[in-house]
Amino acid sequence: MVLTKVINMSASFEFSLLGVKDVKAKMNKVSQTVNDTGTRTALRKAAGIVKKAAQQNALAVDDPKTGRRIRDNVTLQFASKLYRQKGVIMYRVGVATNRGRIPTPNTDQGAKGNTPHWHLVELGTERAAAQPFMRPALANNVNQVTDKFINEFNKELDKALS
């Protein structure tokens, strides 16, 4: 399967998928469970690109004066509840922190410490400019992620059929 993308200057995107009939034929030959398992595996590997990019970007915005790093808390998580309820296969890339308000004082907990302030760095505040690290992680890697997913999914289908 080949994915081509045409970018129009009006910020709209057009995709054309070539070889979809071949992939659909392969998918019809295997069970839904095998399709879901292959999709999960391929999507996890593709989302790993975004996670690594987010970690690299976070390293650039982390405060070297503190022991904790946002980079250490960037995670990749399967949306199991959404899968159970609707059958949708999705992975989230985000920053894992403790829930609730940012504690006062927000003491340094060292390596792998809680980073409840990550969204303030990402989105900015009225006093601090935004330093996005999550949004560019996907925006700058869309083609790589798409290609990785297509290649890995094709491999998973071939493996299931052999």
C-alpha positions in Angstrom: 0.0 0.0 0.0 1.3 3.4 -1.0 0.2 6.7 0.6 0.7 9.9 -1.3 -0.1 13.3 0.1 -0.9 16.5 -1.8 -0.6 19.6 0.3 -2.7 22.5 -0.9 -1.7 26.0 0.2 -5.1 26.6 1.7 -4.2 24.3 4.5 -6.4 21.4 3.3 -5.0 18.0 2.7 -5.7 15.4 0.1 -4.7 11.7 0.6 -4.8 9.0 -2.0 -4.2 5.5 -0.9 -2.9 3.1 -3.5 -3.1 -0.6 -3.0 -6.0 -0.5 -0.6 -7.7 -3.4 -2.4 -4.6 -5.6 -1.7 -4.7 -4.7 1.9 -8.4 -5.3 2.3 -8.0 -8.7 0.6 -5.3 -9.6 3.1 -7.5 -8.3 6.0 -10.5 -10.4 4.9 -8.3 -13.5 5.0 -7.5 -13.2 8.7 -9.8 -13.0 11.7 -10.9 -9.7 13.3 -8.7 -10.6 16.4 -5.6 -10.9 14.2 -6.5 -7.6 12.5 -6.9 -5.9 15.8 -3.7 -7.4 17.2 -1.7 -6.4 14.1 -3.2 -2.9 14.1 -2.3 -2.4 17.8 1.3 -3.6 17.2 1.7 -1.4 14.1 0.1 1.6 15.8 2.3 1.2 18.9 5.4 1.2 16.8 4.3 4.2 14.8 3.3 6.2 18.0 6.7 5.4 19.4 8.1 7.8 16.9 5.9 10.6 18.4 6.9 9.6 21.9 10.6 9.7 21.1 10.2 13.1 19.4 8.2 14.5 22.4 11.0 13.3 24.7 13.7 15.0 22.6 11.6 18.2 22.5 10.9 18.1 26.2 14.6 17.7 27.0 15.2 21.1 25.2 12.6 22.8 27.5 13.4 21.1 30.8 14.9 23.3 33.4 18.5 22.0 34.0 18.5 23.5 37.5 16.0 21.0 38.8 16.3 17.2 39.1 13.0 16.3 37.6 12.5 16.3 33.8 9.3 16.4 31.8 11.1 14.0 29.4 11.0 11.2 32.0 7.2 11.4 32.2 6.3 11.3 28.5 4.3 8.1 28.1 2.6 6.0 25.4 -0.7 4.5 26.5 -3.2 2.3 24.9 -6.8 3.5 25.2 -8.2 0.2 26.5 -11.5 1.6 27.7 -12.3 3.1 24.2 -11.3 -0.2 22.7 -13.6 -2.2 25.0 -16.6 0.2 24.5 -16.4 1.0 20.8 -13.7 -1.2 19.3 -11.5 1.8 18.4 -7.8 1.2 18.5 -5.9 4.3 19.7 -2.7 5.2 21.5 -2.1 8.3 23.5 1.2 10.1 23.8 1.2 12.4 26.8 2.8 13.4 30.0 1.9 11.3 33.1 1.6 13.4 36.2 -0.3 13.1 39.5 -3.8 14.4 39.3 -5.1 17.5 41.1 -3.8 21.0 41.7 -0.1 21.8 41.4 1.1 21.5 45.0 2.4 24.6 46.8 5.3 24.6 47.2 6.0 22.5 44.1 9.2 20.9 45.6 11.7 19.2 43.4 11.3 15.4 43.7 14.4 14.5 41.8 14.7 12.2 38.8 11.4 10.9 37.5 9.6 13.3 39.9 6.1 14.6 39.2 5.9 17.4 36.6 2.5 18.9 37.0 3.6 22.1 35.3 4.2 20.5 31.9 1.1 22.0 30.4 2.1 25.5 31.5 5.4 25.0 29.5 3.5 23.6 26.5 0.8 26.2 26.3 2.4 29.2 28.1 0.9 31.5 30.6 0.3 35.2 30.7 3.8 35.7 32.1 5.7 32.9 30.2 5.8 32.3 26.5 4.7 28.9 25.3 7.4 26.4 24.5 5.5 23.6 22.7 7.1 20.2 22.7 4.2 17.8 22.4 2.4 19.4 19.4 5.5 19.6 17.2 6.3 16.0 18.1 3.4 14.9 15.9 3.3 17.7 13.5 6.9 17.3 12.4 6.6 13.5 12.1 3.2 12.8 10.4 4.8 11.3 7.3 7.2 9.1 9.2 4.4 7.9 11.5 2.1 7.2 8.6 4.8 5.3 6.7 5.8 3.3 9.8 2.2 2.3 10.5 1.7 1.2 6.9 4.9 -0.8 6.7 4.4 -2.4 10.1 0.7 -3.3 9.5 1.6 -4.8 6.2 4.3 -6.9 8.0 1.8 -8.0 10.6 -0.7 -9.1 7.9 2.0 -11.0 6.0 3.1 -12.7 9.2 -0.5 -13.7 10.0 -1.0 -15.1 6.5 2.2 -17.2 6.5 
